[in-house]
Amino acid sequence: MFATGANAVERGAATAAAPPIVGGEPAQIEQHPWVVYLSDAQGNQFCGGTIGAADKIVTAAHCAEGMQPTELRVVAGREDKTSGEGTVAGVRDVWVHPDYESAIQGDDVAVLTLDRELPQPALPLATAADTAAYQPGRRAEVFGWGTTSEGGTSSDTLQRASVPLTSDADCSAAYGQYDPAAMVCAGYPLGGVDSCQGDSGGPLVADGKLIGIVSTGNGCARPGSPGIYTRVSSYEPEVLAELNDRA
């Protein structure tokens, strides 16, 4: 989760092993076909992502920064990581937001261009007009294969959880470096439900649109420490340009 202290971590599996969605429940890939996961060349899942176009994946910058396309794989249509279902696509190009430095500073968004088109549908991006989707208290769903508890082990199967969006004031109180233009927070005051390590890059969904990207936070599901997500509507023009780039 957010990095304001020793316990703050980005939610990719490049850090110490931790659990998938905390306090969630199993989800069926058929009902959420736009959810994908990222793996290394050996097939080890470490982040999530969302289909933004037939051959484009929206994910977190910290999942892709410094990675060569040949080091990445995208797995679509696979609910259980231990199965051979779905499509494994290679990556031919990696775009990381040019202003990205770290998740705690925002701009935590990337787009991967695949070596083939996927049969699964894309999830629309939230735009500046989708203000209702970001109202405090609004329920959103987060998806991933990450750890199910802080410091735990990752899930073999896709999980989902419903979390309420928090106000900018509450998120600023929890995280001094919170930037409402770049981020949105979600979680319960008492914790218990959250994204966690391995969920980074995965989708936060409301109104049938991608409103957030799992980014960072303080531990997982801790009281007073909501999850931090990239605010997709703020980056929609730049991400859309990448999704429409056919080069």
C-alpha positions as CSV (number, residue, x, y, z in Angstrom):
1,M,0.0,0.0,0.0
2,F,1.1,3.6,0.4
3,A,4.6,4.4,1.3
4,T,4.9,6.9,4.2
5,G,6.8,4.7,6.5
6,A,8.6,1.4,6.9
7,N,5.4,-0.6,6.5
8,A,4.3,1.1,3.4
9,V,4.7,-0.9,0.2
10,E,3.6,-0.9,-3.4
11,R,1.2,-3.8,-4.0
12,G,3.1,-5.8,-6.6
13,A,4.6,-9.1,-5.8
14,A,8.1,-7.8,-6.4
15,T,8.2,-7.1,-2.6
16,A,8.0,-9.7,0.1
17,A,5.3,-12.3,-0.3
18,A,1.9,-11.2,1.0
19,P,-1.8,-12.2,0.5
20,P,-4.3,-11.5,-2.3
21,I,-7.5,-9.5,-1.9
22,V,-8.1,-9.3,1.9
23,G,-11.6,-10.0,3.1
24,G,-12.8,-10.9,-0.4
25,E,-14.6,-13.7,-2.1
26,P,-14.1,-15.8,-5.2
27,A,-15.0,-14.2,-8.5
28,Q,-15.8,-15.8,-11.9
29,I,-13.7,-14.7,-14.8
30,E,-16.7,-15.1,-17.1
31,Q,-18.4,-12.3,-15.3
32,H,-15.3,-10.1,-15.2
33,P,-13.5,-11.1,-18.4
34,W,-11.5,-7.8,-18.6
35,V,-9.4,-8.8,-15.5
36,V,-5.9,-10.2,-16.4
37,Y,-2.8,-10.9,-14.5
38,L,0.9,-10.2,-15.3
39,S,3.5,-12.9,-15.0
40,D,7.2,-13.1,-15.6
41,A,8.7,-15.3,-18.4
42,Q,8.6,-18.3,-16.0
43,G,4.8,-17.9,-15.4
44,N,5.0,-16.4,-11.9
45,Q,2.1,-13.9,-11.3
46,F,3.2,-10.6,-9.7
47,C,0.6,-8.0,-10.7
48,G,-2.9,-7.5,-12.2
49,G,-4.2,-5.5,-15.1
50,T,-7.3,-4.6,-17.1
51,I,-8.0,-5.0,-20.8
52,G,-8.3,-1.5,-22.2
53,A,-8.3,-2.5,-25.9
54,A,-8.0,-5.8,-27.8
55,D,-4.2,-5.7,-27.6
56,K,-3.7,-3.2,-24.7
57,I,-3.5,-3.7,-20.9
58,V,-3.8,-0.9,-18.3
59,T,-1.8,-1.6,-15.2
60,A,0.3,0.2,-12.6
61,A,3.6,1.9,-13.5
62,H,5.4,0.2,-10.7
63,C,4.5,-3.1,-12.2
64,A,6.1,-2.3,-15.5
65,E,8.9,0.2,-14.8
66,G,12.3,-1.0,-15.8
67,M,10.8,-4.2,-17.4
68,Q,11.7,-5.3,-20.9
69,P,8.8,-6.5,-23.0
70,T,10.4,-9.9,-23.2
71,E,10.3,-10.2,-19.5
72,L,6.5,-9.9,-19.3
73,R,3.5,-12.1,-20.0
74,V,-0.2,-11.3,-19.8
75,V,-2.7,-14.0,-18.9
76,A,-6.4,-13.4,-19.9
77,G,-9.4,-15.6,-19.3
78,R,-7.8,-17.7,-16.6
79,E,-9.7,-17.7,-13.2
80,D,-7.4,-20.3,-11.6
81,K,-3.7,-19.7,-12.0
82,T,-3.0,-23.4,-11.8
83,S,-5.1,-24.2,-14.8
84,G,-4.1,-23.9,-18.4
85,E,-7.2,-22.0,-19.5
86,G,-7.3,-18.7,-21.3
87,T,-4.7,-16.9,-23.4
88,V,-1.1,-16.2,-22.6
89,A,0.1,-13.2,-24.6
90,G,3.5,-11.7,-25.0
91,V,4.3,-8.0,-24.6
92,R,5.9,-6.0,-27.5
93,D,5.8,-2.5,-25.9
94,V,5.7,-1.0,-22.5
95,W,4.5,2.6,-21.9
96,V,5.0,4.0,-18.4
97,H,3.7,7.4,-17.6
98,P,6.6,9.8,-18.3
99,D,6.2,11.6,-14.9
100,Y,6.2,8.4,-12.8
101,E,8.8,8.3,-10.1
102,S,7.2,6.2,-7.4
103,A,3.7,5.2,-6.3
104,I,3.7,7.6,-3.4
105,Q,4.1,10.5,-5.8
106,G,1.3,9.4,-8.2
107,D,1.3,8.9,-12.0
108,D,1.2,5.2,-11.2
109,V,-0.2,4.0,-14.6
110,A,1.2,2.1,-17.5
111,V,-0.1,0.5,-20.7
112,L,1.3,-2.7,-22.2
113,T,0.9,-3.5,-25.9
114,L,0.5,-7.2,-26.6
115,D,1.8,-9.3,-29.4
116,R,-1.8,-10.4,-30.3
117,E,-5.4,-9.4,-29.8
118,L,-7.4,-10.9,-27.0
119,P,-11.0,-12.2,-27.4
120,Q,-12.1,-10.8,-24.1
121,P,-13.9,-7.4,-24.0
122,A,-12.3,-4.2,-22.8
123,L,-13.4,-2.3,-19.8
124,P,-14.2,1.4,-20.5
125,L,-12.1,4.1,-18.7
126,A,-13.6,6.6,-16.3
127,T,-13.5,10.1,-17.6
128,A,-13.6,13.6,-16.1
129,A,-17.4,13.4,-16.5
130,D,-17.7,10.4,-14.2
131,T,-17.7,12.4,-10.9
132,A,-20.5,10.3,-9.4
133,A,-18.3,7.2,-9.6
134,Y,-15.8,8.9,-7.2
135,Q,-18.3,10.1,-4.5
136,P,-17.2,9.2,-0.9
137,G,-19.1,6.3,0.3
138,R,-19.7,4.9,-3.1
139,R,-19.0,1.2,-3.3
140,A,-16.5,-0.1,-5.8
141,E,-15.1,-3.5,-6.6
142,V,-11.5,-4.5,-6.6
143,F,-10.1,-7.6,-8.2
144,G,-6.9,-9.6,-8.0
145,W,-4.9,-12.8,-7.3
146,G,-2.8,-11.2,-4.6
147,T,-2.4,-12.2,-1.0
148,T,-5.4,-12.7,1.2
149,S,-3.8,-11.3,4.3
150,E,-0.9,-9.0,5.1
151,G,2.2,-11.2,4.9
152,G,0.2,-14.2,3.7
153,T,0.3,-16.2,0.5
154,S,-1.2,-15.3,-2.8
155,S,-4.5,-16.7,-4.1
156,D,-4.6,-19.3,-6.9
157,T,-8.0,-18.1,-7.9
158,L,-9.4,-14.6,-8.8
159,Q,-10.8,-12.7,-5.8
160,R,-13.0,-9.6,-5.6
161,A,-14.0,-7.3,-2.7
162,S,-16.4,-4.4,-2.3
163,V,-14.9,-1.3,-0.7
164,P,-16.3,2.2,-0.1
165,L,-14.5,5.2,-1.5
166,T,-13.2,7.5,1.2
167,S,-13.2,11.3,1.1
168,D,-10.1,13.2,0.1
169,A,-10.0,14.7,3.6
170,D,-9.9,11.2,5.2
171,C,-7.3,10.0,2.8
172,S,-5.1,13.0,3.4
173,A,-5.4,12.4,7.1
174,A,-4.1,8.9,6.7
175,Y,-1.4,9.7,4.1
176,G,0.4,13.1,4.2
177,Q,1.5,12.7,0.6
178,Y,-2.0,11.9,-0.8
179,D,-2.7,13.8,-4.0
180,P,-6.4,13.9,-4.9
181,A,-5.6,14.8,-8.5
182,A,-3.7,11.6,-9.0
183,M,-5.2,9.2,-6.5
184,V,-8.4,7.9,-4.9
185,C,-8.7,6.0,-1.6
186,A,-11.0,3.1,-0.8
187,G,-11.5,1.0,2.4
188,Y,-13.4,0.7,5.7
189,P,-12.5,2.9,8.7
190,L,-11.9,-0.3,10.7
191,G,-10.1,-2.1,7.9
192,G,-10.6,-5.8,7.2
193,V,-11.2,-5.5,3.4
194,D,-8.5,-4.3,1.0
195,S,-6.2,-5.1,-1.9
196,C,-2.8,-6.4,-1.0
197,Q,0.6,-7.5,-2.4
198,G,0.2,-9.1,-5.8
199,D,-3.0,-7.1,-6.6
200,S,-1.0,-4.1,-7.9
201,G,-2.1,-2.9,-11.3
202,G,-5.5,-4.6,-11.0
203,P,-8.9,-2.8,-11.5
204,L,-11.1,-0.8,-9.1
205,V,-14.5,-0.7,-10.8
206,A,-17.7,1.3,-10.4
207,D,-20.5,2.1,-12.9
208,G,-19.1,-0.4,-15.3
209,K,-15.9,1.5,-15.7
210,L,-12.2,1.4,-14.6
211,I,-12.1,4.1,-12.0
212,G,-8.9,3.1,-10.2
213,I,-5.7,1.0,-10.5
214,V,-4.4,-0.8,-7.4
215,S,-1.3,1.2,-6.4
216,T,-0.1,1.4,-2.8
217,G,-0.9,1.9,0.9
218,N,0.1,1.2,4.5
219,G,0.1,-2.5,5.0
220,C,-3.1,-4.3,4.0
221,A,-6.6,-3.9,5.5
222,R,-5.3,-2.0,8.5
223,P,-7.7,0.3,10.5
224,G,-7.3,3.9,9.3
225,S,-5.2,2.9,6.3
226,P,-7.4,2.7,3.2
227,G,-5.9,1.5,-0.1
228,I,-4.5,4.0,-2.6
229,Y,-5.6,3.7,-6.2
230,T,-4.5,5.6,-9.3
231,R,-7.4,8.0,-10.2
232,V,-8.1,6.8,-13.8
233,S,-10.2,9.8,-14.8
234,S,-7.2,12.1,-14.3
235,Y,-5.2,10.1,-16.8
236,E,-7.9,9.1,-19.2
237,P,-6.7,11.3,-22.1
238,E,-3.1,10.0,-21.9
239,V,-4.1,6.4,-21.4
240,L,-6.7,6.6,-24.2
241,A,-4.0,7.9,-26.6
242,E,-2.0,4.8,-25.8
243,L,-4.9,2.5,-26.2
244,N,-5.6,4.0,-29.7
245,D,-2.0,3.9,-30.8
246,R,-1.7,1.3,-33.5
247,A,2.0,1.7,-34.0
